[in-house]
């Protein structure tokens, strides 16, 4: 005698298959959440990197101003020394003490100005280094976000795990950029 097919058995199988499929797709929720976190961290890295780029530019402009001031003092020193020598050669007298003092004062002031200019250059370089570190962080986060999107399209969890690992490297660069 032929066995009767139980319609609930097929339905139960179908329900189990759907449940398994949904369980397999559950990781996409984690992809969405991790991608949102990566985007926030990328935005933060970008904002901080932009700040350091601006600070580097400002410090470099101040340094350039100091170097121009340094050169102006050098020119004034030479003018004072030359003026004294010319006056001395025309009048056949020694170089006036006032011109010597001016020349020496300008030369002395140049040392302080030079030190300030060099400090500002170092500050600019430091900010530029921090900007570069944070830019790397942004780039890594962007690639991670792209890989996460690709993982959903390809339905490959491994690709998403690679994107998570990459974002951890991005976090490392962000931390280094914050601590520098």
C-alpha positions, 0 to 999 in steps of 0.5 A: 500500500502506498504511503500517504504524503504528509503535506506538513512534512514538506511545509516543515522542510520548507520552513527549516530551509527558509530559517537556515537561509535567513540565518545565513543572511543574518551576518548582513546585519553585522555588515551594515552595523560595521560599515556604519561604524567604519564610516563614522571612523573615516569621517573622524579621521578625515576631520582630524587629518584636515585639521592637521593639514590646515595647521601645517599650512598655517605654521609654514606661512608663519615660518615663511614670514619669519624667514622674510623678517630674518632677511630684512634684518640681514639687509638692515644690518648690511645697510647700517654697516655699509653706511658706516663704512661709506661715511668713514671713507668720505670723512676719513674718520672711523666707522660711527659707533651708532652704525656698528651698534645697529649692525650688531643689533640686527645680526643678534636679532636675526638669531632669535628670528631664525630660531622661531622660523625653524621651530615653526618649520618643525611644527609644520612638519609634525602636523603634516606627518599627523595628517599623512597618518590620518589620511592613511586611516581614511583610505583604509576605512574607505577600502573596508567599506567598499569590501563590506559592500562587495561582500553583501553583493557577492554573499561572501562572509569572508570578504566582510571579515577581511574588511573588518580586519582592514578597519582594525588597521585603520583604527590603529592608524587613527590611534597613532594619529591621535597619540602623535 
